Amino acid sequence: MMGSLGVAPFLPSAFAADNSSVAAKADATLSLPAGFQEKDVSAVNGVKSGVAKLTNRFVTKGDFNKMLAELSTRDKERAREFKGVDQDKLDGRIEQIRQAWKTKYGHDFDLSDEKTVFDDRYAIVQGEVSDPQVALGGWPVAVTADAVTAGSRQAASDVPEKTEKKEIDANKLEKGRNVALIRLPGAGDMPAITASMLHELPMFYRADIPNNRTGEQIYNDVLTHLTYLGDHLDQWPANETDAYRAFAYHAVAAVYGVDIKGAVAH
C-alpha cells in the first residue's frame, strides 16, 4: 500500500512557527458530523494527552500492544487479534530513531509538554453523541479531505438494523458519549489529517479508527512510517518541538492508514 519512501517531504515546514496562521485558517471548517452536539466537555487537554501518548508509544521499544492500547477499546481488541508482529524489527527501527533523537536534541524522546507541542494551530472540536443512529453514519470522520468516513462505507453496504444496533450498543456511540476531533496540519504531498477521539473512563481520549483497520495493517503502516523516519534523519527539524509535531503526525497517520504520499487505505 505504501509508496516510495523517498518521495514525500519529512514535514518540518508544516510546523514552523510562521505557518500557524495558515494552519488556523485551513482548520476553520472542522466540525462534528450529524448526530453529535458540539459543546465544551473539557476535552482539549485530554485530546492532546491522547495524541501525545500515542506518539510516545509509537517510538517505545518492547511491545506493539502497548501502542494499540492508545486506540479505542474495540479497535485495540480487534487489532490485537493479529499475532504476526515482528517486535525485533520494530525495536531495531525504534532504537535507531531514539539514539538519533538523543544525539540531535540532547536527551531522550519524551513528548510530555503536549500543551506547547499541540498549540493553537491544532484545531480541536469537542462534543457528545446526541443521536446514536445518525452518529454512526459519520464516525469516525474522514481522516483526510479525500477519504470517506467509516459511516459512509457502512451506509453503502446497507448495514442491517440489527448490526447497527450492535455497533451502537458496543460501548461506543451511546447517547451522551463525549468525543472530539483534532486536526494535524500537513505539508507537501502529505495532507492535513483528522483524528477522531473517543472518551473512555476514567479520563482518557483515545483514537477511534475505522472498523475495517486490522492489526496487520496497523503493524505494516507503523513499520513503514518508522522506516521513513529512520531513513530521513537529515530532514528532522532543527527545533525539537517541531520534531515532536512531525512524529505525532506520522504516529496518527500510521494508525489511520495514511501512507507516506498521503493516500488512504479503503
SULLINZI-V723140 format. One record per run of one state. SS is the DSSP state (helix for helix, strand for strand, loop for the rest). FROM is the first residue (numbers start at 1). TO is the last residue. If there is no record, write none. Layout:
# SULLINZI-V723140
ss={SS,SS}
from={FROM,FROM}
to={TO,TO}
This chain:
# SULLINZI-V723140
ss={loop,helix,loop,helix,loop,strand,loop,helix,loop,helix,loop,strand,loop,helix,loop,helix,loop,helix,loop,strand,loop,helix,loop,helix,loop,helix,loop,strand,loop,strand,loop,strand,loop,strand,loop,strand,loop,helix,loop,helix,loop,helix,loop,strand,loop,strand,loop}
from={1,12,16,17,27,36,39,44,59,64,69,71,72,73,80,87,106,114,118,124,130,132,137,150,157,161,170,178,185,187,188,190,191,193,201,204,208,215,232,233,236,240,257,258,259,264,265}
to={11,15,16,26,35,38,43,58,63,68,70,71,72,79,86,105,113,117,123,129,131,136,149,156,160,169,177,184,186,187,189,190,192,200,203,207,214,231,232,235,239,256,257,258,263,264,266}
